[in-house]
């Protein structure tokens, strides 16, 4: 399993259990999450919304990964929103994520 898939698995576990420690152990203190709308969340803010519930992720697929960066896709189900797919661009060092940028596209129904 790739590094990014390990992190996504922990992220989904946080969403399932509403326990932010699953994800938090993978995030660097300087972590930033950049959303499709260019909003930026800190480590604490990301842990908070991830543990709030209402979202689940799955079907992880690593496109590229080396010892500094990763690129992957995954599906998202969210209460009150249609199905979507996310592409994420990730920077990591020493096993911790420092940067996570997503592009999210909603499926037409």
PERABEL-V859117 format. One record per residue. N is the residue number from 1. RES is the residue in one small letter. PSI is psi in whole degrees, 0 to 359 (999 if undefined). NEAR is the number of other C-alpha atoms within 12 Angstrom. D_LAST is the distance of its C-alpha to the last C-alpha in Angstrom with 2 decimals. Layout:
n->N res->RES psi->PSI near->NEAR d_last->D_LAST
n->N res->RES psi->PSI near->NEAR d_last->D_LAST
This chain:
n->1 res->x psi->133 near->12 d_last->32.00
n->2 res->x psi->165 near->21 d_last->31.70
n->3 res->x psi->314 near->31 d_last->32.58
n->4 res->x psi->325 near->40 d_last->29.07
n->5 res->x psi->324 near->28 d_last->27.74
n->6 res->x psi->318 near->25 d_last->30.57
n->7 res->x psi->317 near->33 d_last->29.61
n->8 res->x psi->323 near->40 d_last->25.89
n->9 res->x psi->316 near->25 d_last->27.08
n->10 res->x psi->323 near->31 d_last->29.38
n->11 res->x psi->314 near->37 d_last->26.70
n->12 res->x psi->324 near->35 d_last->24.46
n->13 res->x psi->321 near->26 d_last->27.69
n->14 res->x psi->315 near->31 d_last->28.29
n->15 res->x psi->324 near->32 d_last->24.89
n->16 res->x psi->314 near->23 d_last->25.57
n->17 res->x psi->347 near->20 d_last->29.19
n->18 res->x psi->28 near->24 d_last->29.16
n->19 res->x psi->107 near->22 d_last->32.21
n->20 res->x psi->350 near->28 d_last->32.18
n->21 res->x psi->332 near->24 d_last->35.03
n->22 res->x psi->311 near->24 d_last->32.87
n->23 res->x psi->317 near->34 d_last->31.27
n->24 res->x psi->328 near->33 d_last->34.31
n->25 res->x psi->343 near->22 d_last->36.62
n->26 res->x psi->354 near->34 d_last->34.68
n->27 res->x psi->130 near->35 d_last->34.65
n->28 res->x psi->154 near->25 d_last->37.58
n->29 res->x psi->332 near->20 d_last->39.19
n->30 res->x psi->13 near->22 d_last->38.22
n->31 res->x psi->140 near->29 d_last->34.53
n->32 res->x psi->135 near->29 d_last->31.98
n->33 res->x psi->118 near->32 d_last->28.17
n->34 res->x psi->121 near->26 d_last->26.55
n->35 res->x psi->170 near->22 d_last->22.98
n->36 res->x psi->331 near->20 d_last->20.63
n->37 res->x psi->11 near->13 d_last->22.03
n->38 res->x psi->8 near->14 d_last->25.54
n->39 res->x psi->151 near->16 d_last->26.58
n->40 res->x psi->132 near->19 d_last->29.04
n->41 res->x psi->143 near->24 d_last->29.78
n->42 res->x psi->178 near->25 d_last->33.02
n->43 res->x psi->312 near->29 d_last->33.55
n->44 res->x psi->316 near->23 d_last->34.22
n->45 res->x psi->320 near->22 d_last->31.18
n->46 res->x psi->316 near->32 d_last->28.88
n->47 res->x psi->321 near->33 d_last->30.52
n->48 res->x psi->308 near->21 d_last->30.14
n->49 res->x psi->331 near->23 d_last->26.38
n->50 res->x psi->325 near->34 d_last->25.79
n->51 res->x psi->356 near->27 d_last->27.96
n->52 res->x psi->341 near->21 d_last->26.46
n->53 res->x psi->176 near->23 d_last->23.77
n->54 res->x psi->351 near->20 d_last->20.16
n->55 res->x psi->148 near->27 d_last->18.98
n->56 res->x psi->146 near->33 d_last->19.12
n->57 res->x psi->153 near->31 d_last->19.04
n->58 res->x psi->186 near->28 d_last->19.47
n->59 res->x psi->53 near->20 d_last->19.40
n->60 res->x psi->139 near->29 d_last->21.94
n->61 res->x psi->117 near->26 d_last->23.05
n->62 res->x psi->128 near->26 d_last->26.06
n->63 res->x psi->317 near->20 d_last->26.19
n->64 res->x psi->145 near->21 d_last->29.64
n->65 res->x psi->138 near->21 d_last->32.23
n->66 res->x psi->198 near->17 d_last->35.89
n->67 res->x psi->0 near->18 d_last->38.29
n->68 res->x psi->331 near->20 d_last->37.02
n->69 res->x psi->158 near->27 d_last->33.33
n->70 res->x psi->156 near->33 d_last->30.11
n->71 res->x psi->133 near->31 d_last->26.67
n->72 res->x psi->167 near->32 d_last->23.85
n->73 res->x psi->159 near->29 d_last->20.13
n->74 res->x psi->160 near->31 d_last->18.40
n->75 res->x psi->155 near->28 d_last->15.21
n->76 res->x psi->134 near->31 d_last->14.85
n->77 res->x psi->135 near->26 d_last->13.83
n->78 res->x psi->134 near->20 d_last->14.87
n->79 res->x psi->128 near->13 d_last->15.70
n->80 res->x psi->6 near->10 d_last->13.92
n->81 res->x psi->154 near->16 d_last->11.29
n->82 res->x psi->169 near->17 d_last->7.94
n->83 res->x psi->151 near->22 d_last->8.82
n->84 res->x psi->165 near->27 d_last->10.76
n->85 res->x psi->140 near->27 d_last->13.54
n->86 res->x psi->139 near->31 d_last->16.96
n->87 res->x psi->131 near->32 d_last->19.89
n->88 res->x psi->144 near->34 d_last->23.16
n->89 res->x psi->124 near->31 d_last->26.59
n->90 res->x psi->138 near->37 d_last->29.42
n->91 res->x psi->137 near->32 d_last->33.18
n->92 res->x psi->154 near->28 d_last->35.44
n->93 res->x psi->140 near->22 d_last->39.16
n->94 res->x psi->37 near->14 d_last->41.29
n->95 res->x psi->5 near->22 d_last->38.32
n->96 res->x psi->143 near->28 d_last->36.88
n->97 res->x psi->133 near->34 d_last->33.89
n->98 res->x psi->336 near->28 d_last->34.98
n->99 res->x psi->137 near->32 d_last->31.85
n->100 res->x psi->117 near->38 d_last->28.07
n->101 res->x psi->133 near->29 d_last->25.71
n->102 res->x psi->153 near->29 d_last->21.93
n->103 res->x psi->124 near->26 d_last->19.25
n->104 res->x psi->129 near->24 d_last->15.78
n->105 res->x psi->130 near->22 d_last->12.52
n->106 res->x psi->141 near->18 d_last->9.16
n->107 res->x psi->140 near->14 d_last->6.30
n->108 res->x psi->137 near->9 d_last->3.78
n->109 res->x psi->999 near->7 d_last->0.00
